[in-house]
Amino acid sequence: MIRIDLPPWFIFTGLFVLGAIVGSFLNVCILRIPQRERFWESLQGLWDRPSHCPRCKTDIRWHDNVPILGWLILRGRCRNCRMRISPRYPFIELLNALLFVVLFWFEVPVGWNELTASCLYTELGPQAIPGLGPLSPTTFVLLRYVYHLVLIEALLVASFIDFDLRIIPDGATLPAMAFGVIASTAIGRVHLVPAWFQSPALLNDFRIAVPEALHPLLTAPAVPAWFSQYPHLHGLLVSLAGLVVGGGIVWAVRIIGQWILGKEAMGFGDVILMAMIGSFLGWQATVVAFFLAPACALAVVSVSWIFRRDRYIPYGPYLSLGALLVLVGWQRIWPAAERIFSLGPMLLVVSFVMLALFVANLALVQGVKRLLGIDVDPEEPDAVWTAADQNQYFAGELADRHSGRWKTNHDWPGISSGRGTLHQERWRG
């Protein structure tokens, strides 16, 4: 039984305030991490100097930096130079505050409730296999909540950077990935389901299709016994398996898309992002999140494409949304997914078949486009170096055309006029 004596209104109010404060720091991460290419430099840039106005360089006062309220009091303007402050800053703070509350609402049963009330409860979860060990149910759900909260924060930063610049820098994903592996190993009981399990009825279902020499693989225990004997080692296995499978799926799509489409299908930042998701959720939940992402993307892009017909979309936010849906809906998603993941060794065969079907469908779509006369490889417009570009280039290379030269008294004014420096040269004279 989970025992939380604090009243719900107090818990949710505190989480909302804390989420808004952390959201203010996330705004700094979203702005500063992409400014530097090197990993360590991008992280060091978070503490270079306090938050300041980009125009007048004035440091923002502490009472103006209060999340959400500070922006409302200033009416979206800098106190010093009256420069407009984007409303996205309080929006991210509000969004993060709501995520703190929503995730707690779904994951942690408030009051005196059982673990079964959590959205992450399953019969194969750590509360049943291998057991909570020295952790009380209350400590367990709170640790798991904080663990998943770190994932949500990293996903939020990566998503907004991807929206802005269509890149996902390592500074937004690698620190969280390292935390996911280390915390999963240290706690040993924050996984959703075991790293491996299979149905006891596999031999009866596939006896005819599988050679007799492979039958021992189908009669293995449903869950390996050493998972409960070494929970910390099992936690490390869950995290590493999710990291490899999550990154491997996107890497495979990236390679296949490059081979068939002749262009980059998914960026390398998406590979690292999915590997980070896998280090927190394990490989089974990560696979589910990967297949939920296209549905999320289709629902959003089909509407936005009407107003902005862009062939390229940032995919990281939809991978992040798929991971969030897996977390809050795991108790409902897992009964349908369990039938697939309980196939044990036969899951490898299913994976190869699905991969082959993916390649065939992608090639078929490209073939149909060619038959219909649709350009499957539109060329990007080549940049044209115009006369104005040439003049601007030389003007930048030689800011003062009289530098190192004798200036005559019969200089034609049209030369300096064409360069836009006529009045400047007259003033100097």
Kinemage of the C-alpha trace (Angstrom):
@kinemage 1
@onewidth
@group {chain A} dominant
@subgroup {mainchain}
@vectorlist {calphas} color= white
{ca met a 1} P 0.000 0.000 0.000
{ca ile a 2} L 1.197 3.510 -0.868
{ca arg a 3} L 1.024 5.965 2.025
{ca ile a 4} L 1.184 9.676 1.226
{ca asp a 5} L -0.225 11.714 4.100
{ca leu a 6} L -0.066 15.116 2.414
{ca pro a 7} L -3.337 16.432 0.930
{ca pro a 8} L -3.542 16.244 -2.884
{ca trp a 9} L -4.004 20.016 -3.326
{ca phe a 10} L -0.737 20.651 -1.480
{ca ile a 11} L 1.163 18.060 -3.532
{ca phe a 12} L -0.076 19.285 -6.911
{ca thr a 13} L 0.432 22.967 -6.041
{ca gly a 14} L 4.008 22.286 -4.957
{ca leu a 15} L 4.703 20.252 -8.089
{ca phe a 16} L 3.254 22.994 -10.280
{ca val a 17} L 5.490 25.660 -8.714
{ca leu a 18} L 8.550 23.404 -8.873
{ca gly a 19} L 7.808 22.520 -12.497
{ca ala a 20} L 7.536 26.184 -13.457
{ca ile a 21} L 10.891 26.944 -11.778
{ca val a 22} L 12.587 24.055 -13.575
{ca gly a 23} L 10.885 25.175 -16.795
{ca ser a 24} L 12.666 28.536 -16.471
{ca phe a 25} L 15.982 26.671 -16.492
{ca leu a 26} L 14.837 24.604 -19.472
{ca asn a 27} L 14.378 27.869 -21.397
{ca val a 28} L 18.059 28.580 -20.782
{ca cys a 29} L 18.983 25.081 -21.987
{ca ile a 30} L 16.919 25.426 -25.164
{ca leu a 31} L 18.537 28.775 -25.963
{ca arg a 32} L 22.172 28.125 -25.049
{ca ile a 33} L 22.905 24.446 -25.749
{ca pro a 34} L 22.716 24.792 -29.584
{ca gln a 35} L 24.952 27.891 -29.563
{ca arg a 36} L 28.124 25.814 -29.275
{ca glu a 37} L 28.974 22.700 -31.252
{ca arg a 38} L 31.279 20.939 -28.790
{ca phe a 39} L 29.544 18.867 -26.141
{ca trp a 40} L 31.308 20.148 -23.016
{ca glu a 41} L 31.315 23.737 -24.223
{ca ser a 42} L 27.556 23.603 -24.798
{ca leu a 43} L 27.051 22.481 -21.199
{ca gln a 44} L 29.462 25.054 -19.797
{ca gly a 45} L 27.567 27.752 -21.676
{ca leu a 46} L 24.587 27.203 -19.361
{ca trp a 47} L 26.476 28.956 -16.552
{ca asp a 48} L 28.422 31.573 -18.530
{ca arg a 49} L 26.441 34.504 -17.188
{ca pro a 50} L 22.999 35.196 -15.682
{ca ser a 51} L 19.951 35.605 -17.885
{ca his a 52} L 20.049 38.939 -19.677
{ca cys a 53} L 18.340 40.928 -22.412
{ca pro a 54} L 19.875 40.112 -25.819
{ca arg a 55} L 19.560 43.753 -26.951
{ca cys a 56} L 20.706 45.916 -24.018
{ca lys a 57} L 22.675 43.122 -22.269
{ca thr a 58} L 21.136 44.082 -18.916
{ca asp a 59} L 20.899 41.232 -16.412
{ca ile a 60} L 17.332 40.295 -15.617
{ca arg a 61} L 16.406 41.093 -12.019
{ca trp a 62} L 15.430 38.196 -9.804
{ca his a 63} L 11.852 39.428 -9.325
{ca asp a 64} L 11.461 39.805 -13.094
{ca asn a 65} L 12.699 36.236 -13.556
{ca val a 66} L 9.863 34.663 -11.570
{ca pro a 67} L 8.364 31.960 -13.833
{ca ile a 68} L 5.183 32.945 -15.707
{ca leu a 69} L 4.375 35.865 -13.371
{ca gly a 70} L 7.533 37.800 -14.283
{ca trp a 71} L 6.572 37.847 -17.952
{ca leu a 72} L 3.004 38.898 -17.140
{ca ile a 73} L 4.122 41.736 -14.845
{ca leu a 74} L 6.522 43.067 -17.479
{ca arg a 75} L 3.805 42.632 -20.143
{ca gly a 76} L 6.268 40.793 -22.345
{ca arg a 77} L 8.785 43.650 -22.516
{ca cys a 78} L 12.317 44.194 -21.219
{ca arg a 79} L 12.240 46.523 -18.220
{ca asn a 80} L 15.257 48.480 -19.503
{ca cys a 81} L 15.005 48.763 -23.320
{ca arg a 82} L 11.372 47.626 -23.786
{ca met a 83} L 12.384 44.902 -26.228
{ca arg a 84} L 9.637 42.337 -26.819
{ca ile a 85} L 10.061 39.048 -24.906
{ca ser a 86} L 8.686 35.986 -26.678
{ca pro a 87} L 5.601 34.455 -25.037
{ca arg a 88} L 7.187 31.043 -25.592
{ca tyr a 89} L 9.197 31.473 -22.395
{ca pro a 90} L 6.165 31.489 -20.057
{ca phe a 91} L 4.520 28.853 -22.272
{ca ile a 92} L 7.391 26.409 -21.688
{ca glu a 93} L 7.318 27.168 -17.960
{ca leu a 94} L 3.570 26.509 -17.857
{ca leu a 95} L 3.889 23.378 -19.979
{ca asn a 96} L 6.618 21.962 -17.755
{ca ala a 97} L 4.603 22.739 -14.640
{ca leu a 98} L 1.638 20.832 -16.083
{ca leu a 99} L 3.884 17.896 -17.014
{ca phe a 100} L 5.093 17.672 -13.410
{ca val a 101} L 1.490 17.447 -12.235
{ca val a 102} L 0.172 15.140 -14.988
{ca leu a 103} L 3.006 12.620 -14.675
{ca phe a 104} L 2.561 12.482 -10.890
{ca trp a 105} L -1.201 12.085 -11.305
{ca phe a 106} L -0.779 9.050 -13.549
{ca glu a 107} L 2.252 7.394 -11.968
{ca val a 108} L 1.771 7.927 -8.231
{ca pro a 109} L -1.546 6.901 -6.666
{ca val a 110} L -2.281 9.746 -4.234
{ca gly a 111} L -3.422 8.839 -0.754
{ca trp a 112} L -3.662 5.316 0.641
{ca asn a 113} L -3.854 3.363 -2.588
{ca glu a 114} L -2.430 0.159 -3.981
{ca leu a 115} L 0.327 -0.068 -6.598
{ca thr a 116} L -2.219 -1.375 -9.072
{ca ala a 117} L -3.658 2.141 -9.352
{ca ser a 118} L -0.481 3.385 -11.068
{ca cys a 119} L -0.503 3.769 -14.853
{ca leu a 120} L 2.715 1.699 -15.016
{ca tyr a 121} L 1.454 -1.337 -13.150
{ca thr a 122} L 1.676 -4.701 -14.917
{ca glu a 123} L 1.929 -8.261 -13.667
{ca leu a 124} L 5.497 -8.387 -15.009
{ca gly a 125} L 6.563 -5.091 -13.430
{ca pro a 126} L 9.198 -4.753 -10.715
{ca gln a 127} L 6.550 -4.701 -7.987
{ca ala a 128} L 5.926 -8.353 -8.846
{ca ile a 129} L 9.145 -9.518 -10.565
{ca pro a 130} L 11.752 -9.437 -9.008
{ca gly a 131} L 10.064 -7.598 -6.138
{ca leu a 132} L 10.770 -4.267 -4.484
{ca gly a 133} L 13.412 -5.633 -2.120
{ca pro a 134} L 14.338 -3.027 0.539
{ca leu a 135} L 12.177 -0.330 -1.052
{ca ser a 136} L 8.781 0.468 0.409
{ca pro a 137} L 5.944 0.919 -2.104
{ca thr a 138} L 5.881 4.680 -1.432
{ca thr a 139} L 9.650 5.060 -1.912
{ca phe a 140} L 9.464 2.929 -5.050
{ca val a 141} L 6.793 5.013 -6.823
{ca leu a 142} L 8.453 8.304 -5.868
{ca leu a 143} L 11.875 7.162 -7.106
{ca arg a 144} L 10.336 5.940 -10.350
{ca tyr a 145} L 8.495 9.254 -10.757
{ca val a 146} L 11.699 11.293 -10.397
{ca tyr a 147} L 13.494 8.880 -12.733
{ca his a 148} L 10.919 9.366 -15.495
{ca leu a 149} L 10.751 13.098 -14.801
{ca val a 150} L 14.384 13.437 -15.862
{ca leu a 151} L 13.454 11.768 -19.156
{ca ile a 152} L 10.534 14.154 -19.701
{ca glu a 153} L 12.738 17.198 -19.086
{ca ala a 154} L 15.342 16.012 -21.597
{ca leu a 155} L 12.632 15.269 -24.162
{ca leu a 156} L 11.180 18.755 -23.734
{ca val a 157} L 14.549 20.439 -24.331
{ca ala a 158} L 15.378 18.247 -27.339
{ca ser a 159} L 11.927 18.753 -28.886
{ca phe a 160} L 11.968 22.553 -28.812
{ca ile a 161} L 15.528 22.709 -30.134
{ca asp a 162} L 14.475 20.388 -32.950
{ca phe a 163} L 11.476 22.595 -33.706
{ca asp a 164} L 13.695 25.686 -33.888
{ca leu a 165} L 16.816 24.429 -35.662
{ca arg a 166} L 15.964 20.891 -36.851
{ca ile a 167} L 18.890 19.498 -34.895
{ca ile a 168} L 19.155 17.636 -31.596
{ca pro a 169} L 22.526 18.449 -30.020
{ca asp a 170} L 24.270 15.927 -27.802
{ca gly a 171} L 24.082 18.331 -24.873
{ca ala a 172} L 20.311 17.786 -24.757
{ca thr a 173} L 20.435 13.972 -24.754
{ca leu a 174} L 23.753 12.462 -23.622
{ca pro a 175} L 23.652 13.684 -19.978
{ca ala a 176} L 20.134 12.287 -19.547
{ca met a 177} L 21.165 9.014 -21.220
{ca ala a 178} L 24.041 8.614 -18.778
{ca phe a 179} L 21.656 9.317 -15.884
{ca gly a 180} L 19.203 6.731 -17.200
{ca val a 181} L 21.812 3.961 -17.290
{ca ile a 182} L 23.388 4.837 -13.920
{ca ala a 183} L 20.082 5.294 -12.061
{ca ser a 184} L 18.588 2.125 -13.525
{ca thr a 185} L 21.634 0.184 -12.326
{ca ala a 186} L 21.721 1.812 -8.895
{ca ile a 187} L 18.007 1.399 -8.137
{ca gly a 188} L 17.534 -1.822 -10.092
{ca arg a 189} L 13.739 -1.659 -9.984
{ca val a 190} L 12.556 1.210 -12.185
{ca his a 191} L 11.978 -0.839 -15.337
{ca leu a 192} L 8.506 -1.326 -16.781
{ca val a 193} L 8.898 -5.016 -17.662
{ca pro a 194} L 11.832 -7.465 -17.453
{ca ala a 195} L 14.555 -7.340 -20.078
{ca trp a 196} L 13.423 -10.757 -21.357
{ca phe a 197} L 10.406 -13.000 -20.926
{ca gln a 198} L 8.489 -15.466 -23.061
{ca ser a 199} L 5.230 -17.347 -23.058
{ca pro a 200} L 5.281 -20.869 -21.543
{ca ala a 201} L 3.131 -22.058 -24.464
{ca leu a 202} L 5.707 -21.279 -27.170
{ca leu a 203} L 6.639 -24.923 -27.763
{ca asn a 204} L 3.014 -25.930 -28.286
{ca asp a 205} L 2.395 -23.021 -30.670
{ca phe a 206} L 5.517 -23.401 -32.840
{ca arg a 207} L 6.419 -27.090 -32.492
{ca ile a 208} L 5.782 -27.794 -36.174
{ca ala a 209} L 7.517 -24.675 -37.562
{ca val a 210} L 10.684 -24.896 -35.425
{ca pro a 211} L 13.321 -27.659 -35.847
{ca glu a 212} L 13.535 -30.084 -32.955
{ca ala a 213} L 17.080 -28.982 -32.142
{ca leu a 214} L 15.747 -25.510 -31.253
{ca his a 215} L 12.938 -26.732 -29.002
{ca pro a 216} L 14.954 -26.125 -25.805
{ca leu a 217} L 14.886 -22.396 -26.617
{ca leu a 218} L 11.090 -22.493 -26.561
{ca thr a 219} L 10.936 -24.227 -23.180
{ca ala a 220} L 13.058 -21.716 -21.275
{ca pro a 221} L 11.600 -20.143 -18.094
{ca ala a 222} L 9.127 -17.317 -18.621
{ca val a 223} L 11.485 -14.929 -16.785
{ca pro a 224} L 15.138 -15.844 -16.103
{ca ala a 225} L 15.700 -16.551 -12.409
{ca trp a 226} L 18.828 -14.409 -12.109
{ca phe a 227} L 16.769 -11.257 -12.726
{ca ser a 228} L 15.462 -11.496 -9.148
{ca gln a 229} L 18.802 -12.612 -7.713
{ca tyr a 230} L 20.764 -9.699 -9.195
{ca pro a 231} L 18.313 -6.791 -9.581
{ca his a 232} L 21.022 -4.153 -10.128
{ca leu a 233} L 22.645 -6.161 -12.901
{ca his a 234} L 19.205 -6.664 -14.394
{ca gly a 235} L 18.581 -2.897 -14.215
{ca leu a 236} L 21.795 -2.323 -16.166
{ca leu a 237} L 20.710 -4.914 -18.745
{ca val a 238} L 17.283 -3.283 -19.161
{ca ser a 239} L 18.815 0.134 -19.746
{ca leu a 240} L 21.551 -1.011 -22.134
{ca ala a 241} L 19.155 -3.195 -24.130
{ca gly a 242} L 16.756 -0.273 -24.508
{ca leu a 243} L 19.613 2.007 -25.539
{ca val a 244} L 20.840 -0.374 -28.233
{ca val a 245} L 17.404 -1.308 -29.575
{ca gly a 246} L 16.074 2.270 -29.512
{ca gly a 247} L 19.071 3.711 -31.315
{ca gly a 248} L 19.316 0.679 -33.604
{ca ile a 249} L 15.755 1.014 -34.912
{ca val a 250} L 16.214 4.633 -35.952
{ca trp a 251} L 19.682 3.864 -37.317
{ca ala a 252} L 18.211 1.107 -39.498
{ca val a 253} L 15.475 3.434 -40.796
{ca arg a 254} L 18.136 6.054 -41.489
{ca ile a 255} L 20.259 3.639 -43.541
{ca ile a 256} L 17.326 2.126 -45.433
{ca gly a 257} L 15.880 5.559 -46.190
{ca gln a 258} L 19.232 6.747 -47.524
{ca trp a 259} L 19.509 3.627 -49.688
{ca ile a 260} L 16.014 3.687 -51.204
{ca leu a 261} L 15.059 7.368 -51.091
{ca gly a 262} L 18.517 8.695 -51.861
{ca lys a 263} L 18.264 11.259 -49.068
{ca glu a 264} L 18.539 11.405 -45.298
{ca ala a 265} L 15.336 9.967 -43.837
{ca met a 266} L 16.146 10.657 -40.179
{ca gly a 267} L 18.915 12.668 -38.588
{ca phe a 268} L 21.610 11.288 -36.339
{ca gly a 269} L 20.170 13.367 -33.499
{ca asp a 270} L 17.032 11.205 -33.703
{ca val a 271} L 19.215 8.115 -33.264
{ca ile a 272} L 20.688 9.465 -30.028
{ca leu a 273} L 17.274 10.674 -28.853
{ca met a 274} L 15.723 7.239 -29.273
{ca ala a 275} L 18.712 5.626 -27.577
{ca met a 276} L 18.155 7.979 -24.637
{ca ile a 277} L 14.470 7.008 -24.475
{ca gly a 278} L 15.476 3.345 -24.499
{ca ser a 279} L 17.901 3.815 -21.599
{ca phe a 280} L 14.924 4.887 -19.449
{ca leu a 281} L 12.038 2.745 -20.713
{ca gly a 282} L 13.664 -0.523 -21.776
{ca trp a 283} L 13.587 -1.981 -25.239
{ca gln a 284} L 9.963 -3.196 -25.325
{ca ala a 285} L 8.414 0.147 -24.363
{ca thr a 286} L 10.834 1.949 -26.691
{ca val a 287} L 9.673 -0.124 -29.652
{ca val a 288} L 6.068 0.753 -28.801
{ca ala a 289} L 6.986 4.459 -28.582
{ca phe a 290} L 8.700 4.263 -31.975
{ca phe a 291} L 5.528 2.930 -33.624
{ca leu a 292} L 3.335 5.495 -31.854
{ca ala a 293} L 5.458 8.391 -33.142
{ca pro a 294} L 4.306 8.170 -36.818
{ca ala a 295} L 0.676 8.286 -35.708
{ca cys a 296} L 1.383 11.422 -33.664
{ca ala a 297} L 3.296 12.983 -36.551
{ca leu a 298} L 0.558 12.192 -39.066
{ca ala a 299} L -2.117 13.769 -36.874
{ca val a 300} L -0.148 17.007 -36.528
{ca val a 301} L 1.531 17.271 -39.928
{ca ser a 302} L -1.640 16.551 -41.904
{ca val a 303} L -3.131 19.722 -40.432
{ca ser a 304} L -0.032 21.935 -40.549
{ca trp a 305} L 0.802 20.880 -44.130
{ca ile a 306} L -2.334 22.653 -45.352
{ca phe a 307} L -0.895 25.989 -44.227
{ca arg a 308} L 2.825 25.292 -44.640
{ca arg a 309} L 3.805 22.767 -47.290
{ca asp a 310} L 7.195 21.723 -45.987
{ca arg a 311} L 8.690 18.423 -47.127
{ca tyr a 312} L 10.935 18.169 -44.084
{ca ile a 313} L 9.610 17.953 -40.544
{ca pro a 314} L 11.453 17.668 -37.218
{ca tyr a 315} L 10.738 14.105 -36.064
{ca gly a 316} L 12.259 14.339 -32.589
{ca pro a 317} L 9.163 15.957 -31.000
{ca tyr a 318} L 6.967 13.093 -32.191
{ca leu a 319} L 9.363 10.472 -30.824
{ca ser a 320} L 9.186 12.384 -27.542
{ca leu a 321} L 5.392 12.461 -27.664
{ca gly a 322} L 5.318 8.722 -28.326
{ca ala a 323} L 7.477 8.137 -25.230
{ca leu a 324} L 5.166 10.310 -23.114
{ca leu a 325} L 2.085 8.410 -24.321
{ca val a 326} L 3.776 5.120 -23.446
{ca leu a 327} L 4.412 6.341 -19.900
{ca val a 328} L 0.918 7.619 -19.132
{ca gly a 329} L -0.894 4.845 -21.027
{ca trp a 330} L 1.312 1.839 -20.303
{ca gln a 331} L -1.302 -0.061 -18.308
{ca arg a 332} L -3.662 0.053 -21.296
{ca ile a 333} L -1.033 -0.383 -24.006
{ca trp a 334} L 0.790 -3.338 -22.510
{ca pro a 335} L -2.004 -5.994 -22.697
{ca ala a 336} L -2.017 -5.665 -26.500
{ca ala a 337} L 1.778 -5.433 -26.837
{ca glu a 338} L 2.462 -8.325 -24.449
{ca arg a 339} L 1.274 -10.880 -26.997
{ca ile a 340} L 4.019 -9.812 -29.364
{ca phe a 341} L 6.880 -9.451 -26.898
{ca ser a 342} L 6.109 -12.794 -25.242
{ca leu a 343} L 7.137 -14.607 -28.443
{ca gly a 344} L 10.668 -14.984 -27.102
{ca pro a 345} L 13.111 -16.267 -29.762
{ca met a 346} L 10.358 -16.154 -32.388
{ca leu a 347} L 10.351 -12.371 -32.039
{ca leu a 348} L 13.602 -12.290 -34.024
{ca val a 349} L 11.853 -13.939 -36.956
{ca val a 350} L 8.962 -11.487 -36.723
{ca ser a 351} L 11.437 -8.576 -36.654
{ca phe a 352} L 13.190 -9.720 -39.839
{ca val a 353} L 9.853 -10.162 -41.612
{ca met a 354} L 8.699 -6.679 -40.606
{ca leu a 355} L 12.004 -5.198 -41.753
{ca ala a 356} L 11.678 -6.886 -45.135
{ca leu a 357} L 8.100 -5.626 -45.488
{ca phe a 358} L 9.222 -2.100 -44.632
{ca val a 359} L 11.884 -2.168 -47.353
{ca ala a 360} L 9.433 -3.624 -49.884
{ca asn a 361} L 6.717 -1.056 -49.109
{ca leu a 362} L 9.153 1.841 -49.313
{ca ala a 363} L 10.462 0.624 -52.668
{ca leu a 364} L 6.886 0.086 -53.901
{ca val a 365} L 5.881 3.643 -53.021
{ca gln a 366} L 8.908 5.017 -54.850
{ca gly a 367} L 8.088 2.879 -57.891
{ca val a 368} L 4.477 4.042 -57.983
{ca lys a 369} L 5.615 7.673 -57.788
{ca arg a 370} L 7.915 7.168 -60.767
{ca leu a 371} L 5.116 5.549 -62.772
{ca leu a 372} L 2.831 8.497 -62.033
{ca gly a 373} L 5.515 10.953 -63.070
{ca ile a 374} L 6.023 12.349 -59.571
{ca asp a 375} L 9.519 13.652 -58.991
{ca val a 376} L 10.915 11.400 -56.241
{ca asp a 377} L 14.184 13.292 -56.002
{ca pro a 378} L 13.502 17.015 -56.348
{ca glu a 379} L 16.679 18.995 -56.703
{ca glu a 380} L 17.366 21.783 -54.303
{ca pro a 381} L 17.676 25.163 -56.046
{ca asp a 382} L 21.302 26.067 -56.630
{ca ala a 383} L 22.530 29.243 -55.009
{ca val a 384} L 23.273 31.971 -57.578
{ca trp a 385} L 26.127 34.400 -56.962
{ca thr a 386} L 24.753 37.694 -58.285
{ca ala a 387} L 26.491 40.962 -59.105
{ca ala a 388} L 25.083 42.452 -55.909
{ca asp a 389} L 26.658 39.611 -53.912
{ca gln a 390} L 30.000 40.309 -55.598
{ca asn a 391} L 29.807 44.018 -54.804
{ca gln a 392} L 28.855 43.306 -51.221
{ca tyr a 393} L 31.721 40.851 -50.896
{ca phe a 394} L 34.308 43.335 -52.096
{ca ala a 395} L 32.762 46.072 -49.981
{ca gly a 396} L 33.271 43.878 -46.934
{ca glu a 397} L 36.813 42.964 -47.926
{ca leu a 398} L 37.787 46.593 -48.533
{ca ala a 399} L 35.704 48.749 -46.223
{ca asp a 400} L 37.617 51.911 -47.151
{ca arg a 401} L 38.350 52.014 -50.874
{ca his a 402} L 41.036 54.683 -50.327
{ca ser a 403} L 42.938 52.584 -47.791
{ca gly a 404} L 46.615 52.498 -48.841
{ca arg a 405} L 45.934 54.628 -51.956
{ca trp a 406} L 46.311 58.264 -53.013
{ca lys a 407} L 42.992 60.073 -53.079
{ca thr a 408} L 42.605 62.372 -56.078
{ca asn a 409} L 40.557 65.529 -56.209
{ca his a 410} L 38.780 64.380 -59.370
{ca asp a 411} L 37.149 61.254 -57.873
{ca trp a 412} L 33.798 60.506 -59.509
{ca pro a 413} L 31.014 60.571 -56.841
{ca gly a 414} L 29.172 57.724 -58.550
{ca ile a 415} L 31.727 55.211 -57.290
{ca ser a 416} L 31.130 55.972 -53.623
{ca ser a 417} L 27.396 56.385 -54.278
{ca gly a 418} L 27.195 52.897 -55.741
{ca arg a 419} L 28.948 51.565 -52.684
{ca gly a 420} L 26.609 53.431 -50.362
{ca thr a 421} L 29.488 55.407 -48.800
{ca leu a 422} L 29.038 58.804 -50.485
{ca his a 423} L 27.860 60.707 -47.419
{ca gln a 424} L 30.368 58.934 -45.188
{ca glu a 425} L 33.290 60.000 -47.412
{ca arg a 426} L 31.985 63.546 -47.622
{ca trp a 427} L 31.749 63.682 -43.851
{ca arg a 428} L 35.310 62.441 -43.516
{ca gly a 429} L 36.475 65.062 -45.994
